[in-house]
């Protein structure tokens, strides 16, 4: 499906303030999220949970925004039941944080028309199927992937870079495709070896992929999802470098993680709350980009040259200005 760049719709928060989000109902807004990993996974799930907590704090705490979550939902059938349980329990917004939950969500949403559902990474809000209570969200991960690739291409000394990929889909694929293009732009002589583990959560497979890349001469690695923690540990042991995505991984490995693309979901969460407060239960799709501030960067303690930082900054400016167009798909 062709990716669409969609606008943040109301952003009425600038006019009404976060406190206005709860004015239309008695008691707190109740939000529940079902996720494939944990709230401390340093990647996909932690990013959105951190955004929820930040919004909750801005709104005044649990009295304004109640958050419930279910972690480690690898089993799609079990996740579907968890989503239904939250809807049945009267939660205002139920988030299915994973594309693998999409089919279940679309079957569930018609049964609870007053509940708002959200899922990602995706652009389909179900409007074509007649549904009006689903929000969708995604990240233009290829943008930050390109910037990380530019830096990686300049940092490598062996001219061999390894990518530890989870599943060849979603934001992981976008990130990796962008990363490959960034390396090619800054260092055409570098070789980028990509391995997909066919799992978002199998740390052993991620570590094995990293071992293979290092054995092939890679001194810089990158990867996506919660299964990369072993790979980061391994490249740290080898004295190499890592580029991260989804959450800030430099806090855990400050001398190994050069930079992390960070997904900031706060504006998406805020707008979903604002939409619901105005009577809109779904039908809006969101996309995190560098331009709208949804994609940010965090740096570790790795000493990097001014030239590398300048190149990264120029790449970011070029993407925001439309002068650099990062392809979302690459030839097989």
TINU-686699 format. One record per atom (N, C-alpha, C): x, y, z; residue in one letter. Coordinates in steps of 0.02 Angstrom, whole numbers, plus 50000, padded with zeros to 5 digits. Each point is the difference from the previous one (the first is absolute). Example, Ala and Ser with C-alpha at 12.3 -4.5 7.8 and 13.67 -1.06 7.14 Angstrom:
<nodes>
506604971650390A499555005950000A500455006050000A499825005349964S500425005950003S499615005550037S
</nodes>
This chain:
<nodes>
500434994050000X499575006050000X500455006250000X499835004649958X500395006249995X499975003950065X500595001950025X500015003750063X499765007149989X499625002450047X499725006749996X500305004350055X500135006249984X500215004850050X499385003850022X499804999050062X499385002950025X500145005150054X499555004650007X500095005650045X499774998550071X500315003250048X499734999950068X499405004649998X499424997350014X499385003349982X499835006150042X499804999350062X499765005850037X500565003750036X500394996250038X500495002950046X499675005750038X499394998750023X499615005050037X500295001450068X500504996250018X500305001050066X500295007150007X500235002749945X500305006750004X499485005250019X499364998449989X499475004850016X499674998550067X499914993550015X499604998350058X500414997750059X500654998349987X500414997450055X499854992850012X500484996550027X499924992850012X499434998650049X499895004550047X499474998850048X499324999749969X499915003349942X499365000049966X499804993349972X500494995449997X499854993549970X499524995950043X499975001450064X499564996150043X499365003650017X499905005949970X499415003950019X499354997049975X500044995949948X499394997349970X499744993850036X500344997650051X499784994150035X500185000450073X499644996150040X500164999650071X500564995050011X500475001650043X500544995550014X500555000249948X500514996050008X500575000249954X499844996849933X500375002049949X499984996549936X500394993550011X499704994549980X500304993450012X500304997349935X500654998950001X500364997649941X500334993350017X499914995149957X500324993550009X500414998449938X500564996650010X500434998349944X500234992850006X499974996449945X500264993249996X500625000249956X500554997250025X500645000649965X500374993449996X500434999249949X500344993649991X500604998850044X500245005350033X500584999350043X499865003750065X500535002550033X499905003150065X500095007649996X499785003350053X500065007350002X500725002250013X500454995350009X500715001550009X500434996649947X499724999049940X500354996149949X500525004149962X500065006550015X500475004449966X499875000549925X499384998749980X499835000549929X499275001649990X499644995849967X499335001349974X499495001550055X499944995650048X499485000950051X500175005650049X500635000650018X500205005250047X499865006949972X500095000849935X499915006649969X499295002650010X499504995849987X499325002550006X499785000450073X500244995450041X499825000450071X500285006450030X500615001849982X500305006250026X499585006049978X499754999849938X499575005449976X499365000550040X499704994350016X499395000050040X500135003050069X500544998050031X500165002550067X500135007649998X500345002249948X500145007249994X499355004049994X499544997549959X499365003449993X499614999850066X500024994350033X499664999450065X500265005250049X500665000850002X500305005050046X499775007049982X500005001649935X499795006649978X499275001450017X499594994850000X499295000850014X499855000450074X500494998350042X499895000550072X500004993450037X500194994649966X500074993650034X499434995249988X499964994950043X499514994649990X499285002350008X499895005450034X499315002550008X499735002749934X500455001649953X499795002549934X500064994849945X500524995850005X500124995049949X500214993550033X499594994949993X500154993450027X500314995749945X500564996750017X500354995849950X500014992850026X499784995449957X500064992950014X500384996849942X500394994850013X500374996949946X500084992550011X500074996549945X500154992850001X500624999049957X500514996950029X500654999149967X500084993049971X500524999349959X500224993449974X499454996049966X499605003549961X499464996749964X500254997449933X500424994750003X500254997049939X499454996049965X499554997250039X499454996149974X499455004649977X499865000249935X499515004649972X499304998550026X499854993650010X499344998150026X499905002650072X500524999350040X499975002550069X499955007650000X500355003249954X499975007349995X499305002349981X499684996449955X499325001749980X499524999750059X500094995050042X499574999550059X500145005650049X500635002050007X500175005550044X499695006549976X500025001149934X499695006049971X499255000150013X499684994349990X499284999550012X499835001150073X500414997350045X499885000850071X500025007450020X500485003749972X500055007250016X499395003749974X499794998449939X499415003349972X499384998350041X499944993850019X499424997850040X500005003550068X500605001450026X500065003350065X499885007549997X499875002649941X499815006949994X500565005049990X500584997649980X500555004749986X499815004449940X500185006450004X499825004749948X500404998949936X500644998750008X500464999149943X500394993550012X499994995749950X500354993650004X500504999849943X500644999250016X500535000349951X500294993049988X500014997949937X500324993749981X500675001849969X500534999550040X500655002749980X500404994749962X499784998749938X500354995249958X499574998449939X500314999949942X499624998649939X499714992950001X500324995650038X499754993150002X499314999550033X499795005350034X499355000050034X499445002949956X500165002149939X499535003649959X499364996149984X500074993849980X499414996049982X499524999450060X500284998650058X499594999450061X499655006650016X500365005549991X499725006650016X499415001649955X500064998549935X499465001549953X499394995650013X500104994150027X499444995850019X499665002450064X500405003150043X499775002150066X499645006749998X500255004749962X499765007050001X499255000749989X499694996349953X499285001049990X499584998250061X500264995850044X499614997950059X499995005450054X500465004949995X500055005250051X500055006949966X499475002449970X500025006249960X500175006250041X499894999950066X500155005850041X500725000050025X500354994649989X500714999550019X500435002149942X500515003950014X500495001749948X500574994950002X500194997549942X500554995449995X500565003349959X500614997950012X500575002549962X500494994349989X500365000449944X500494994749986X500565002749956X500574996750002X500565001949959X500544994750002X500485000349951X500015005449952X499554998449941X499575004749984X499504998949948X499715006749978X499664999949943X499655005949975X499264998849991X499784993750005X499314998249988X499575001350062X499545004649995X499555001650056X499334996349995X499924995949950X499394996249992X499425003849970X500135006149977X499455004149972X499694996649939X500424996949958X499744996849941X499554994050017X500124997250060X499594994450023X499395002450040X499915006650003X499435002850036X500115001150074X500624999350023X500155000950071X500185007350013X499785002650057X500135007050016X500345000950068X500244994650029X500285000450067X500714997250005X500385000649945X500694997650000X500485005549978X500515001250039X500555004349982X500594995649979X500435002649957X500594996349978X500615004550007X500574997050011X500615004050007X500604996149973X500475003749973X500624997049976X500575005050008X500614997749985X500595004350005X500374999749933X500215005749976X500415000349939X500724998250019X500084993750022X500634997850028X500585000449951X499835000149935X500535000449950X500395006650005X499675005250026X500345006550005X500584999750050X499854997750061X500534999250049X500484994649981X499754994849965X500454994849977X500535002849952X499785004549957X500475003149953X500545003950038X499795003950049X500495003950038X500484995650037X499744994750032X500454995350034X500484996849950X499754998449941X500424997049949X500565004749977X499845006449993X500515004949981X500565000050052X499825000150064X500505000050053X500394993450001X499654994449992X500344993550002X500504999449944X499825002549940X500464999649944X500635003950011X499955005550036X500595004150015X500404997350059X499684996150043X500334997650061X500374993549989X499764995749957X500314993549991X500725000549975X500424995850027X500704999649977X500114993949956X499604994950011X500084993849962X499615000249934X499555004949994X499555000549942X499534994049996X499874996950057X499504994750005X499525001850056X499365000249984X499485002050048X499474994550001X499774998150059X499504994850006X499335002650024X499464997249975X499335001850020X499654993850028X499765000750062X499644994650034X499255001649994X499684997149951X499295001549988X499554994850033X499415002150022X499534995350031X499574996549947X499475003349978X499554997549948X500015005049943X499984997549939X500065004349942X499335003449985X499815004550045X499355003349994X499995006150046X499495004249991X499875005650045X500565005050005X500045003250058X500505005350008X500704997250001X500084993650017X500674997049999X500284999949929X499584998049953X500224999949930X500135007049975X499575004850018X500115006949979X500675002650027X500134998650064X500625002450030X500604997149964X499994993549989X500584996749969X500115002549928X499465000849963X500075002749932X500295007050000X499785004250048X500285006750005X500734999850020X500174995650046X500694999450024X500474998149942X499794995249959X500414997849944X500135005949953X499495004149987X500085005749955X500465005350031X499965000950066X500445004850033X500734998049996X500144993650011X500694997549994X500265001249930X499594998349950X500215000849930X500155007349984X499635004650031X500095007149986X500665002650029X500194997650058X500615002650033X500624995949986X499914993649983X500584995649990X499824994549950X500035001549936X499814995149949X500434993750002X500585000350031X500454994350003X499814994950054X499565002050045X499824995650056X499514994649978X500084994250030X499544994449989X499524999550058X499354999649986X499494999350053X499704993049994X500124995950050X499734993250002X499375000050044X499464997449975X499365000150036X499774992850015X499804998850062X499734993650020X499325001250033X499494996149981X499355000350033X499904993750041X499825001050063X499924994350046X499304997049998X499545003449963X499304997849997X499684999850070X500215004450043X499725000550067X500145006950028X499525002750037X500105006350034X500304999050070X499964994050026X500154999050070X500554994950015X500244996449950X500504994850012X500705003050006X500205001250062X500655003150014X500574995649976X499924993450007X500534995449979X500135000549925X499475000549961X500085000749928X500335006749982X499825005350037X500315006449988X500744999950016X500184996750054X500704999450020X500394995849949X499694994749976X500324995849950X500135003949936X499525004149980X500095004149940X500585004950010X500045002950059X500555004650014X500684996449997X500034994050026X500624996149998X500224998849928X499524998449957X500154998949930X500275006349967X499695005750015X500235006349971X500715001850024X500124999150063X500655001750028X500544995449971X499834993649992X500474995349970X500175001949929X499535003449967X500115002349931X500385006649997X500175002850059X500405006150002X499635006350019X499374999550018X499625006050017X500255003050065X500105006649999X500195003650061X499445004850021X499475000349960X499415004150016X499394995749987X499535000150046X499374996349992X499415004550013X499434998049974X499365003250017X499464994649998X499415001750022X499454995249999X499395003050033X499454996149998X499365002650024X499644994650040X499595002350048X499564996050042X500354997950064X499604996750044X500244998150065X500504994250000X500114996949942X500454994349998X500735002049990X500155006549998X500695002149984X500455000850061X499734999150061X500415001450059X500634995850003X499954993649980X500594995849999X500515002249949X499765002449943X500445002549948X500395006150023X499665004450037X500355006050026X500534998050050X499834995350044X500494997650049X500624997249964X499884996349946X500544996749964X500455005149966X499725004849966X500415004949965X500385004450051X499705001050058X500365003650053X500614996150022X499934993550009X500564995750019X500565000349949X499815000649937X500485000149945X500305006949989X499765005050037X500265006749992X499745003749939X499444997649974X499705003349942X499465004950020X499585001849951X499495005250012X499324997749977X499495003150029X499314998349986X499595006349986X499534999549952X499525005349987X499304997150013X499615003550041X499364997350022X499405003649970X499424997250013X499375002949978X499444998250048X499475003749997X499384999250039X500065003450069X500494998050041X500105003150066X500745001950008X500145004050051X500695001950014X500374994250032X500454997049963X500394994450026X500675002150028X500175006449993X500655002450024X500045000250076X499435000550033X500015000250073X500264993550029X499864994549966X500224993450023X500724998449978X500185002349940X500674998649973X500305006649974X500185004650045X500195006749979X500655000449959X500454995250009X500635000349964X499994995849937X499434997049985X499944995849940X499485002849952X499445002550026X499475002649958X500175007249980X500135000949937X500185006649975X499395004650000X499454997549972X499395004049995X499404995349996X499445002450024X499374996349995X499475004549970X499654997549950X499395003249978X499464998350051X499665005150026X499514999050053X499315001849974X499524995450009X499315001449983X499675003850057X499765006049986X499645004050050X499264999949983X499624995850036X499304999049986X499555005050037X500285004750037X499585004350042X499495004049960X500205003049944X499545004049961X499434995749971X500164993849982X499494995549975X499494998550055X500264998350059X499564998450056X499575006150018X500315005750003X499645006150016X499435001449950X500154998949936X499495001549950X499444994850002X500164993850013X499474995050006X499535001950058X500295002250056X499605002250056X499575006149981X500315004749963X499635006049980X499444998249951X500144995549954X499494997949952X499414996950037X500154995650046X499464996650037X499605005150042X500345004750030X499655005150040X499545004249957X500155000649935X499585003949955X499464995749966X499984993550019X499484995749972X500224995849941X500645000149983X500264996049945X500334993850029X499744994149985X500254993850031X500524996449959X500135002349939X500504996749958X500035003349932X500324996549953X500035002549931X500595004449984X500475000850046X500595004149988X500634995650002X500455001049952X500634996449998X500575005050011X500504998050036X500565004350019X500664997149975X500475004549987X500664997849978X500535004250035X500454996850036X500555003550032X500535001549947X500225006349997X500525002049953X500505004650034X500555001349967X500485004950026X499685006950000X499615001549948X499715006749994X499505001550055X499574995250018X499505001550051X500264998550071X500634998150006X500304999050066X499864993350032X499664995649964X499874993450027X500614995550002X500495001549958X500634996350000X500535004550028X500334997750052X500535003850034X500634995950003X500555003150021X500634996350007X500295000950070X500274994650026X500365000150064X500704997349987X500505003150030X500694998049989X500304997450064X500454995249993X500354997250057X500645003950015X500484996750032X500635003250019X500574998449953X499844997049943X500524998449951X500285006449971X500665000449998X500335005949972X499974999549924X499665004749969X499945000049928X500245006749972X500205000049939X500305005949970X499485005349983X500205006249997X499555005449979X499744998849929X500424997149957X499804998749931X499414995149998X500014995150044X499464995150002X499355003350022X500035004250051X499415003550023X499735004949947X500455003349966X499795004649947X499644996149944X500284994349982X499694995949948X499304997750020X499944998150064X499344997850025X499515005849998X500225005950021X499575005850000X499795002049930X500454999649953X499845001749931X499504995049971X500084993650019X499534994949976X499305001450027X499975001750064X499355001550031X499675006049966X500395005349989X499725005949967X499774998449929X500394995949965X499824998249932X499354996149997X499904995550048X499384996150003X499415004550016X500085004350049X499455004450020X499825004749943X500495002249962X499875004749945X499754996549937X500014993549999X499804996349941X500544999449947X500615002150018X500564999649953X500284992949997X499934996450054X500194992950003X499374995950008X499874995749952X499414995750003X500234992950014X499834997650059X500214993350020X499474995049975X500234995249962X499544995049972X499784995250055X499364998350000X499744995350049X500094992949979X500114998949935X500104993349974X500654999949960X500364994450004X500624999149962X499924994049955X500374999949945X499974994249955X500234993750037X499704994449985X500194993750031X500704998049976X
</nodes>
